[in-house]
Amino acid sequence: MDMIAEVRAFNRFYTAVIGMLRSGMHDSPYSLTEARVLFELNRSAGDVEVGEIKRLLGLDGGYLSRVLARLEGDDLVRRERSAADARRQVVTLTAQGRDTFAHLDERSDAEVSALLDALPERDRARLVASMGTIREVLGEKTDKAPYVIRPPRPGDLGWVVARHGAVYAREYGWGADFEALVARICADFLDNQSDPGQSGWIVEVDGHRAGCVFCVRKDATTAQLRLLLVEPSARGLGIGSRLVEECLRFARDTGYQTIMLWTRDPLTSARRIYESAGFKLTAEEPGNGFMEQFWERPL
């Protein structure tokens, strides 16, 4: 395979998909570069030095000056000398500039939403995960996305069943029997909501459910960790380890002496999390094309 040709082919394909070759972004009179300048100014919520915009976008100084002149002519930005250093020029968005950016931002969201809505759910997840991989491999340095851990709400357990069924069918080929097992575990959890010895946690990233774990009663002194799941698009953020920590904390505070879990040997990423949390493999049994594993640790 000619790797250079493949990368160039992808670039041509994707620029066509997102419309970078059109004269204006999102049916507006503004180019991609002009829209990016508006984006950076809007994000700053204040004055930005021209030199900083040049650095952020990697633009030639003369080209940036022409872009700013165009935006200033449309009353979208205002340029003036810095109060701190008269040798430097600062730029800020006008009220009309903020309105224009808001319109471009809404149009961008609508176009991406239409692109994703046309795909099956499993392809949407693959697409977003692959985009994250490209950004990571090409060296983008980004802070880890913030996430929220909260108790389950009405409707969450249905999501747990659906996502376990979809994710594990796609990644491991597990079918209806596995999804039925997850549904029974969730039903047992709901049937025992009054038990102070059980709890569950749902993770949200950007307001969307992205993971879960549950702690239930195995017996009077033993807790069981169940249904650990992290969406493919949210992996790499440390969510799995954080959920296991929350489960251990709850089990310890509730008074259990031991915690155990059941998993399958193909789930290597989960096993690494369990080992890091102090779990030890205690037993194995042959399953249908895999080994059933039982792990345990004291609290």
Secondary structure, 3 states (H helix, E strand, C coil): CCHHHHHHHHHHHHHHHHCCCCCCHHHCCCCHHHHHHHHHHHHHCCCEEHHHHHHHHCCCHHHHHHHHHHHHHCCCEEEEECCCCCCCEEEEECHHHHHHHHHHHHHHHHHHHHHHHCCCHHHHHHHHHHHHHHHHHCCCCCCCCCEEEECCCCCHHHHHHHHHHHHHHHHHCCCHHHHHHHHHHHHHHHHCCCCCCCEEEEEEECCEEEEEEEEEECCCCEEEEEEEEECHHHCCCCHHHHHHHHHHHHHHHHCCCEEEEEEECCCHHHHHHHHHCCCEEEEEEECCCCEEEEEEEEC
